[in-house]
Amino acid sequence: MLLLCISTKYSIALAPENKELIYKSFLLDHDANKETPQYKKFQEEYSNHLLQCLEALCHVICEEKVSDDPIWMCSLPVYHFLSLRCTPFQDIPENYEHSAENHGWWGIIGIHDTIKNLKAMTKWTR
């Protein structure tokens, strides 16, 4: 996350292989009790900078909207959790509407255009 924050703040372009490593680092494991220790550790380490982390992650995800490499999707769970619109293993809300364009629980607020382009992609590099 620190690399994303720095690269976003100082407009540093990352090589595709570096982006891949960074995005894969956002993959979260969980244990039998539905706990996500990696995310809890992340929250503790970045507790004073969660807003900056969310902004940096939103920025790089939005930059990927023209990419044909879906590796950025590895960061979506962390983006969703940082946005505070959902938590790990949260139940679907009762008023959930699948057809809603910008439903908060989906976690696409702020990255809607990127998701729209993702749905339109017909070829991937992976």
N, C-alpha and C positions, 0 to 999 in steps of 0.2 A: 504494500500500500504506500509505503514511503516513496518508492520510486515513481509511482503514479502521481502522487502529490507534487513532487519536485518537477517531474517532466511537464505536468500541466501548468504549474506556476511559472516556469521559465521557458515554456514553449519548446521543449526538447522533443524531437521526433525519435521514437523508439524503433529499432529494427524489428521486422516481423518475428524473428526467433526470440527476441527479448520480450515482445508482447505476449507471445505464446507462453513463455515461462511465467510471466506475471499473472496472466489470466488463469493458468492452471493452478497457481498457488492459492486461488480463491475457492477451489473445490473444497467442500466441507464434508467431513465424515461425521457419523453419529454412532452412539453406542446403543446397547440393547434398551436402555431407559429413555431413548429419544433425546439424549443430551448431545449438544454440539460443543465439545470442549475447545475446539479450534476457534469457534466464533466467540466463545466466552473469553478466551485469552486475548483475542483481537480487541474486544470491547474494553478489557482492562488496560491493555497497552496503549490504546488510542482514545481513551475515555475523554480526554480534553480536546480532541481534534476530530470528533466524529462528523461534524458538519463539513469540515474541510475534506475529509475522506469521501463523504457522499458527493460533494461537488466535483472532486477530481474523478471519481468513478463515473458519474453522470457525463462529464465532459468526454472521457475516452470512449464510453459506450456510444455517445452521439457521433463521435468521429468515425465510428465503425459502420455507420449506416450505409456507406457505399462499398463496403468490403464484401468480398465473396468468401471470406474465411470466417466461419461461425465460432471460432475459438473464444471470442468475447463473451459468449453465452455462459461460460464457466463462472463469470463474475456476477451473474444475475441474482443468485440467492443472497449474496452479501449486499448487493445493491438494494434488494427488497427489504432486508432486515435493517440496513442503515436508514432507509427512508421512514422507518417506524410505522409502516402501514401493515406490516405483518411480522410475526415472530416464528421461529422454527417450530414446526409441527402444530401450528395454529389450526383450529377447525375452520372450515369455510363458514363465513357469516350467513345468517339466515336470509338476509336481503341480497344475497349474491345473485347477480344477473350475468350469465355467460356472454350475452350479446352487448353488454355495456362497453362503450368505446374507451372510456377512461376510468374504469372501476379501480378505486384505490387498492383493493385487495390484490388485484392482478400485479401491482407493482410496476406499471408501465408509465405512470405519470412522470413526465420529464424526459422519457426516452421513447415516446409514442411513435415518432417518425422512424426511428431505428427499427422498432418492432414491425411497423408497416412495411418497410423495405425488406425485412427478413422474410415476411410472409410472401412477398412477391418474387423472391429469388428462385431461380429455376436450376442454377448450377452452383456448385460449391467447390472450393479448392481442396476440400478434405473428403 
